[in-house]
C-alpha cells in the first residue's frame, strides 16, 4: 500500500486500545502459531511473513495510515463507525459490509458489528520489508491470534469478516472461508493492515426444513357390477382347457368332413 507521512505509532496504538477493535503493543509476534500457510503467485512464502512487525519503518507507516483512517470515522462522542471507512472510490465500505453480512446469512447490519482485532501482515524476507502485489492466499488461525494478543472477548460462536487496508484511503471487505480446523483462508492482492470483525452466529437464521409433499393416493379401480375380473391360477387353467377343447372339436369335425368327402 502507499504510505502516508509517519504518525507516532505508539500514540495511535494507545488510542486504538479504547476502541472495540483491539490492538496490542509490544507483543511477541505470534505468526509461527497463527499463520499456517501463505502463497504468493503459487509460491510458498510462509516463513517470510510477519504479524505486527512494528519497528520497521514501512510497517509502522502502514499501521499509522490505517489507524488514521479508523480515527477519521469517529463521531462527536468518540465512537468509531467502521462502515464509514473509505472504499477508494469516493464512497464508504458500508454496502460492501452489508453484502458480506448478507452472504453470511446474518441479520446484523454494519452498525451492529462492534467487536474485532486490528493487525498487520507483512512480507519481511531476511528482516527486510518488501511490498508485494499479486495473488496472496493466507490461512490464519484468527482465534489463536486473538488469544496471543490477549483479546479480552470470547470469539466462540462467531463468524469473521475482514476489512483490508489495500491502499491509502482505500479499504475492502473480505469474507474468508472458515476451514474445518477453525482456521480461515482468504485471498488479497497486497499485504498491509487488517481488521477482523466478529459477528454473532446467533444472528444467522436457521433455515426451516421444507416439509416433503404428501403423496396423493391413487384410487382403486372398481369393476362394474356383474363384471367378473380375470383370475389367475386354477381359473385361468380352466379357460385354457375350454379353449383347447373347442379347438380339438373343431379340428375333429374338419377331419371327419374331409374323410366323408373322400368316400
ABEGO torsion letter per residue (X at the ends): XBBBBBBBAAAAAAAAAABABBBBBGBBBAAAAABABBBBGGBBAAAABBBGBBGBAAAAAAAAAAAAAAAAABBAAGBBBAAABBAGAGBBAAAAAAAAAAAAGBABBAAABABEBBBBBBBBBGGBBBBBBEBBBBBBBAAAAAAAAGBABBABGBBBBBBBBABBGBBBBBBBBBBAAGBBBBBBABBEBBBBBBBBAAABBBBBBBBBBBBBBBBBBBBBBGBBBBBBEAAAAAAAAAAAAAAAAAAAAAAAAAAAAAX
